[in-house]
Amino acid sequence: MAASISELKANPMKVVSSGEGMPIAVLNRNEPAFYCIPAKAYEAMINLIEDKELLEIVRARIDEESIKVRLDDL
């Protein structure tokens, strides 16, 4: 989905709702100038980025030396 800057200025909420929850490319002279991202889509994107960062931490820690322990020894 794409919209011109003029369309966005005229009725921003109409442009946002036309994307049905997905990001919309806002064009300036037929070139993408920026993306208009609804709040729910932005939050989902940020959550995925945070999850990826946490996964990298977990993988790094798995590679560290671990100590094997038996439950009976605890």
N, C-alpha and C positions, 0 to 999 in steps of 0.2 A: 504494500500500500504506500502511496506517495501523495503529497499535497504540496502546493506552492506556498511560499511565505505569505502571499496575498490572501490565500484561503485561510491560513492559520490566523492572520491578523483579523480577518473579517469575522470568523466564528471558531475560536480555538476548541471549544468543547465539541462542536460538530466534527471537527477534524479528528479529535481524539476518539470519539465514539465510532467513527467510520472504520477505525482499525480493528474493532471488535476485540480489544484487549491486547492486540499485538503492536509492536513498534511501527511508527510511520516515518518514512523518510520525508524530510521537509526540503524541498528543492529551491535553489536559487539559480535562475537561468538554466534550468533543466539539469543541474548538478546537485547531488546531495550536499546540503549545508550542515545539517544535523539530524538527529533522530528524536522524535517525540515518543517517549516511552511511558505508558500508563503505570501508575504506582504499583499495582499488583505484579506486572511483568518485571519492573525494576527490582522489587523485593525478591522475586523468585531468582532473578539473575544474581543478585548479591548473595543470596543463600547458597547458590551453586558455587560461586567463587569461594566463599568461606569454607564450604565442604571440601573443595579441592585443596585449599591450603591446609586444612586439618588432616586430610588424607596424606599429604606430603610429609607432615610431621610424624604421623603414625608409621609410614614406610621408613622414614629415617631412623626411628626408634627401634623398629623391628630389626634393622641391620646391625644395631649395636649389640654388643655381647650380652647374652642373657644368661641367667642362672637357673638351672633346673632344680626344682624342689618337688618333693613328694608330699602329698597331703598328710600322710602319717607323721612326717617329720615336723610338721607345724604343731 
